[in-house]
Amino acid sequence: PMYLFLGNLSFMDICFTTVVVPKMLANLLSETKGISYVGCLVQMYFFMAFGNTDSYLLASMAIDRLVAICNPLHYDVAMRPHRCLLMLLGSCTISHLHALFRVLLMSRLSFC
C-alpha cells in the first residue's frame, strides 16, 4: 500500500509544480506580467487542490505506518487494498471540493 501512496504523491507533486511554473516562466520571458481574472481563479483552484491533496496523502501515509507499527499482525486486515484506494480517493475528493468551495467564494468578491 505504501507504494500506491508514494506513486500518487509523486504524481501530485508533478501536477502541483506544473500549475505555477509555466506561468512563472512566461512572466520571466515576456514584458507583460499580467494574468486574467479567470486564469487567476483557475490557477488558484489547481494550486490549492494539489497542495491539499499532498497534505492528505501524507496523512494517509502516516496512518498506514501507524497501523503497520502498532498492529503489525492485523496490518493485512486493517489496510486492505480497497481501504487504501478509498483513502486515496477520499483525499483527492475532499481536497478538490475544498479548493472548489474556496474559489467559488473568492469569485463572488468584487475586485478593482
N, C-alpha and C positions, 0 to 999 in steps of 0.2 A: 504493500500500500504506500510506503514512503516514496517509491519511485514514481507512482502516479502523481503524488503531490509535488514532487520535485520537478517532474516534467511540465506540469501545469504552471508551477511557479516560474519556471524559466520562460515559458511561452507568455505569461502575463507580464514579465519584466521586459520582454522584447516589445510587446504591444504598448506597454507604458512608455518606453523610450521613443517609439515611433510616433507617439501622439505629439510630442513637443519638438523634437529635433528637426523635422523638415521645415516647419515654420521659422524656427530659430535660424537655420541655415539660410533660408530665403531672406530673412531680415538682415542678416550679416552681409549678404551679397548685393542687396538692392538699395536704392536710395529711399524708397518709400517703406516705412516701417509700421504700417497700419494693418489692422485686421477688422473685418466686418463684424457687426454685432452678432449675426447668426454664426459666423465662423468662430467667434469667441465662445459662444454658448456650446457649440459642438465640441470644441477642443476642451472646454472645461468639463463637459459631461464625461468624455472618454478619459481625461486625466483623473478625475475623481473615481470613476468606475474601476479603472485598472489599479489605481492606488489602494482603494478599499479592498479589492479582490486580493491583492498581495497580502494585506494585513489579515484578512480572513483565512487565506491559505496557510499563512504562518501559524495562526491559531489552531487550525485543523491539524497541522503537523505536530504542534505541541501536544494536542490531545492524543494523537496517535502514539507519540513517545511516552506520554504519561501512562497510557493503558499498557504499553509494552513493558514499562519498568515496574509498575505497581501490580499488575496482574499478568505475569508472563504466561501462566498456564491457561488462562482464559482469553489470551490475545486473539486466537483464531476465531473464537466465538464472538468476541466483542467487536472486532474490526473486520467484519466480512467485506468482500469487495463491493457488495451492494450498499453497505453503510458508508464506505469511503466515497463511493460515487455520489451518494446523497449529500455528504458533507461538501464535496466539490461543487456540485450543482447548487447547493444552498448558499455557499459563499459567493458564487457568481451571481445568482439571482438577487440576493439581498443587497450586494454592493451596487449592482446596476439599478435596482429600484431606488435605492438611497440616492444615487447620483442623479437619476431622473427627477426625483422629487425636489432635490436642491436646485437643479437647473430650471425646472418649471417655476419654482418660487422666485428664482432670480430673474426669469424672463418677464415676470409681471411687474417688476420695478421699472421706473422711468429713469432714463439717463439723459444727460445733456448731449 
